[in-house]
Amino acid sequence: MRNEDAFLRSLETSFRPGPPDFRAANLDPVRPPPYSSARRRIGGDSPDFLHRVSAMHDIRLIRETPEAFDAGLARRNLAPLSSQILALDAASRAVTTRLQEMQARRNEASKLIGQAKAKKDEAAAAALMAEVAALKETMPVEEQNERDAQKAVHDALAAIPNLPAADVPPGKDEDDNVEVRRSGEPRQPNFAAKEHFDLGEALGQMDFEAAAKMSGARFVVLKGQLARLERALANFMLDLHTGEFGYTEVNPPMMVRDDAAFGTGQLPKFEEDLFRTTNGFWLIPTAEVPVTNLVRESILADAELPLRLTAWTPCFRSEAGSAGRDTRGMIRMHQFSKVELVSITAPEKSDEEHERMTSAAETVLARLGLPFRTMTLCAGDMGFSARKTYDIEVWLPGQGRYREISSCSNCGDFQARRMDARYRVAGEKGTRFVHTLNGSGLAVGRTLIAVMENYQQGNGAIAVPDALKPYMGGIEVIGG
């Protein structure tokens, strides 16, 4: 489940002019700065930047169908915002019109000066010269007004999540998600099933205490065969996705700049969920961020689509708002590894690609013999950038319930607009925005948890699934 309560409560405040300046605040330099600081950093006041990314939502559609836009927000359990956006848009367009009129009059007056002088009409020439001088003095102020007005529209649109697809079920939270299918029967061993942290600590291969001494809570040190098992899982996933599903493996940076995090939707609203370095980079919360940004500010040929990319990286999350939840074990960590799937497609192919990506993630669990179910998230439970999301939940005998192990989302053109990622159809002059999709294929640490709990033996040993045996160097049982 995505806890976006803070976002929902704060959305209205995004439209207040003049955000407070937090630069003088006493901030921990290794923690993210407040929302407004990221908003100032992303693109600054650059007119070119604002022109490129000011359409996170298509402003023309909001002008033409404001009721439909507000209906989409209502499905997200948000108040209508079209009137506020259109008021900002009208103000911005009015400033632009005034500036254009001033520029036209300056050019016209400049020509008339020459004509007046040619006619020896010094009085007219002097009046025109005074008018041009006044315009030159006034226009920089109006140009700044234009930048401010454009930025107000940009900031308003940047704070609004993607609108749900038509087939997304209604609802407020995870209780309203809809089960699509399930695979395998939940295992219940004939002994008291243990949770993964009890199993790992008893094996001496999962050390939370050592991690806490050097890094604090929500870290772990894996050792020996469990460390190898995690590596085996990642290699198995990569081999499956590249060998059978046609994904290209990439090894991306694990630190990104503001614009990259903005492009995929982490900034500006969710910066407190991220870790920031002292020199202004963000540690990636998922490889979705750098991998999707590979098409940033690009124009692809339609023949290049779809692009299918996969990456295995560490991921870093502050877990803001998670106090008291999953405090033991590896379910919710500040650092974890994940195999990410990213697809870049033409709009008419994105729904089909979404099903394909979800199938790839499900295949990992099926090959490992792990029971799972697939859920369609309701509109109120989807992430900020998604227009439709499937969550895959794996059965954990130690907890006696299903837990999320993958989210596969179709973001439509939402991220593409923020990144200015386009494609051109052969024979056409214009370009179109691509559609982007991302999914976990899978979260490696949570898959390790699922293997441990589902393959645990009565004596505390862990049987190695058949699919992983080629990656384990002959090891078939861990411990015991």
N, C-alpha and C positions, 0 to 999 in steps of 0.2 A: 504493500500500500504506500502511496506517496502522501506524506503529511504536508499538505499545502495550506493548512489553516492560517498560518501567518501571512501567506500570500493573499488569501481571500480577504483577510481583515484589512490588509494594507493597500489593496488595489486602488481604492478611491484616493488615497493620499498621493498617488503617483501623478495626479493632475494638478497638485498645488504648485504654483510658481515659486521660484527661488528656493531650492533645497538648502538646508542648513549646511554650513561649511564645517566638516569634521576634521579638517587638517590640524587644528590646534588641540584636538582631543588627545588624551593620553592612551594611545593604542599600543597593544602588543604587536611588534612588527612582524611576527611570524603568523599572526592570525589575519583573516581577511578584514579589510576596512569596511565601513558602512556602505550601504546601497548607493548613496549619492556619489561617493568617490569613484566607484567603478563607472558610473554613468558619465562623470566628467572625463575620465581617462579614455573611454571608448570613443575614439574618433575626434575628441575635443569639439571644437566649433567648426571643423573643416566643412565647408559647403559641399565639397566633392563627396566626403564621407556620408553626409546627411542625404545627399541625392541618391547615393548608391543603396543605402539600407533603410530609407525612410518608409518602405512599404512592406513591413513585416506582415501586415494585412493589406490587401488591395484596397487603397483608399477610394478608388473609383467604384468598387462594389459597395463600399459603405455609403458613398454618396447616393448610389442608385437604389440600393435595397437596405436601408438602415434597419428596417423591421426584421429582416432575415438575420442580420448581424447580431442584433440584440437577442433574437431567439436562440442563436447559437451560444451566446454568453449565458442565457438562462439555463441551458442544458448543462453548463459548467457550474451552475448555482451562483452565478454572478449577476449583479445588477446591470440594467441597460446602460450602455456607455456611448452609443452612437451620437447622441446630441452633443455630448461634451467633445467628442473627437471632431465632429463636423464644425463645431464652433471654433475650435483651434485651427482646423483646416481653412475655414472661411477667413479667419484673421490672417493666416499666413498668405493666402492667395491675395487678399486685399493689399497687404504690404508689398508683395511682389508686383502687383498691378501699379501701385503708386510709384514704385522704383522704376518700373519700365517707362511709365509716363514721364518721369523726371529725366530719365536718360534720353528719351526721344525729344523732349523739349530742349535739353542741353545741346543735342546734335543740331536740331533745327535752328536754335538761336545762334549757334556758332557759324552756321552758313549765312544767316541773315546779317551777321556782323560784317562779313566781307562784302555783301551786297550793299549795305548801308554806306560803308566806306567808299565803295566804288561810285556811289551817287553823291559823295561828299556830304552825307547827312550825319555829321558828327554827333548830334544830339541822340539820334536813334541808335547809332553805334555804341555810344556810351551807355545808354539804357540797357541795350542787349548785353554788353560786357558785364554790367553790374548784375544782370539776371543770371548769366552763366557763372559768375563768381559765387553768387548766393547758392546756386544749385550745387556747385562743387563743394561748398562748405556743408550743405545739408545732406547730400547723398551718402557720405560715409556713415552718418547717423542712421539713415534709412537702411543702408546695407547691413548694419549691425542689427537693426530691428528685424530684417528679413531672416538673418541667421538665427536670432532668438526665437522667432515664430516657427521656423522650420524645425528647430530643436525641440520646441514644445510638442509639435506633432509627433516627431520621432520618439520622444520619451514616452508619450502617451501610448503609442502603438507598441513600443518595446515591452511594456508591462503587461500586455494582454496575451493570454495563452492562445494556442491554436484552437480552432473551432472543431467540435466533434464531427466525424463522418455521420452520414444519415443513418447507418445501420448500427451505430453504437448504442447500447441499451441505456436508458435513463437511470439515474441513481445518484446518491450522494457520496457513498464510500464503499469500502471493500465488501460490505454486507450485501450490496446490490449487484456485485459482479455475477456473470452468468457462465456456468460451466458449459463448455463446448463438447468436450470428450474426455475420456480417461483411458489409461492403458495400464494393465496389470492390476493385480489385487494387492491391497496393502498387506505387507508382511507383519505377522505377529508371531515371533518365535515362541517356543514352548518353555521359555525361561524369561525372567524379568529383563526386558530390553533396557540397555543403558544408553545414555546420551553420549555423543561423540567425545566430549571433553573428559568424561569419566573413563572411557575406553582409551583415549590417547594418553592421558596422564598415567593410567595403570601400566601402559606399555613403556612409559618413560620416553616417549617420542613426541610429546606435545607439551611444551613448557610455557605456560602463561606467566609463571612467577619470574623466570629469567627475563622475559620480554618486558614485564612491568618495571623491573629494576632499571632498565636502560631507556624505556620509551613510555612507560605509563600504561594505563588501561587500554583495552581493545587492540592489543598486539599479541602475537604468538610467535614462538620459535618452534618450527617443525624439525625433527631430527630423523636420521636413519631411514628406515623403510617407509615411514609416513611421508617424509620429504620427497623420497623417490616416487611414491605413489601420486603425490600432487603433480610432480613433473610428468609422470606417465599419463595422467589425465589430460593435461594440457596438450601433450604431443599427440595423443589419440584424437582429441578434438580437432586440432589443426590438420592432421592427416585426413580425417573424415571430410572436413569442409573443403579442403583444397582438392582432394582426390576424387570425391564423389559428387560434390555440389558446385564445383567450379569456382570457388573463391580463390583470390590471389592473396598470398600471405605478405603482409607488410610489417616492418618494424619501425613504428613512428616515434617521434619525440615524446617524452613523458612530462614535459613542461611546455606550456603554451602562453601566448600573449592574450591580452584582453579581447581583441577582435575575434580570435578563434573561439574563445569561450562564449562570447556574445553570439557568434554565428550558430552554434548548436543549442543556445537557449539557457546555458547555465548563468550567464550574466545578462542583465544586472540583478535580477530578482533573487537569485539563490547563491550569491557569493559567500554567504556565511556557511554554506555546506562544503566549501572548498578550502584548501590550504594554499597559501601564497608565500612565495619566497621573499626575502628582504629586498631583492632587486626587481620585483614586479612581475615575476612569472607565476603562473598557476600550475600546481601539480594536477595532473589529469584525474578526474573522478571516474573516467571510463575512456577506453580507446576510441569510443564514438567521436570524441572531440577532435583529436588530431586526424583521424582517418577520414571523417566526413569533410573536414576542412581541406583535404587534398584537392577538392574541386572548387575551392573558394576563388572567386573572381576569375572564373574560367568559362570559356564557351566550348563545349564539347560537340563533336559531330554526332548525329543521331546513330550512326553506325557503331559508335563506341559504347552505346548503351545496350544492356545494363552493365554497369561496373559492379563487381562483387569483390569485396575486400574483407580480409580477416586479420586480426592481430591478437597476440597474447601479450598482455602487459600487466605490470602492477597498477593498481588503482588506489587513489587516496581520497578519503572522505572524512569530513569532520564529524559527521553524524550529529549535527546540530538538531536539537529537538528530540533526540533519542534517549535522553537520560532515563534510566530505570528499565529500559527495554533490552532484552537479550544481553544482559551484563556478563553472563558466563559463556565461554566458548567462542566459536569462530563465526557465528551467524552474522554479527554486525561488527565489522572491524574498521579501524582507521586505514589500514593497508591490507589489500587482498589482491589476488590475481584473477583475471577474467579473460576468456577468449571472446572477442567482440566480432560481430558480423555487421557489415555496412553494405548497403546497396544504393546505387544511384540509377534511377530509371526515368523513362519517359512517363508522363502523367497517366496515360491510358494503360500502362503496365504495372503500376505500383500496387494495386490491390492483389493482382496475381503474384507479384514478387513477395508481398507480405505473407501470403499463405506458404510460399516456397521457403522463405526464411524460417518461419515458425516450424515447418516440417524438418528443416535441417537441425534445429535445436532439439526438437522432440526425438530425432533419430539418435542423438547422443545418449539420451536416457534409455531409449529402447534397446540399444546395443549393450548398454551396461546392465540391463535387466532391472532397472529401477522403476517402481510404480509411480505414475504421475497423472496429473490432470491438467487440462488447458482451459483457461478462463478468459472470456472477453471482459475487459474492464469496462465498468459503467462510465458515463461521461464525467461524473464527479470524482472518479478515482484515477483518471489518466494523468500522466506527466504533462508538464508545461508545453512541450513541443509536439506532442502526439495528436494525431487526429483519430487514430484507432490503435489499440494495444491488446495483444494477447499476453497474459501471464501464464507461464508454465510453473506448476507447483509440484514438488517431489515429496513423496511420502517418507517421513522420518519416524521409524518405530520408537526410538527413544523418547520423542516428544509426543508420539501418538497423534500426529496431525500432518497435514500438507503444509509445506513452506515454499515460498517463491524461490525459484532457482534461475529463472530467465524472464525477461520482458522483451517482446518483439513489437516494435512500433513502426507504423507508417506515419511519417511526418508531413506527407504531401509536399507542397512547395514552401512551407513555413520556414524551415531552415535555409532553403535555397534563396529565399528573398533576403534573409539576414546576411547571407554569405555572397550574394550576387553570383550564384552558380546557375549557368544557363546551358542550353544546347541549341543547335541549329539543325533543322530538318533540311536534307539535301534538296537544293533547288529553291529554297525560300531565302529571302533577304533578312527577315526578322529572326529573333531568337525567343525562346520560351524558357521558363524556369524548369529545372529538373525536379523530380521528387526524390526525397531521401528517406531511407529506412535504416533502422538499426536494431540490433538484438543481441542478447547474451547467448553465446553458443558453446559453453555455458560459463557461469560463475564457477571458477575452478575450486575455490575453497569450499563453497557450499556443496559442490559435487563430491568432494572428498568427504564431507560430513555425511552425505547420503550413502556413499559406498560403505563407510565405517558402520553406520547404524543398520543398514539393510543386510550387510554381509558379516555382521558380528556373530561369533560363536559363543557357546555357553561358557567356555573357559577364558573369554576375553580376547581371543584372537580375531583377526580380520581376514576372511577369505578374499583372494584377489579375483575380481570378475574375469571371465574368460577373455573379454575384449582387451583387457589390460595386460594379460600375461606376456605377450610379445615385448612389452615395454618394461618389464620388471626383471629381466635378466634371470629368469628361471624361478623367481620367488612366487610361490602360490599361496602362502599363508603368512601373514604378518603377526609375529608374536605367537603365543600359545606353546 
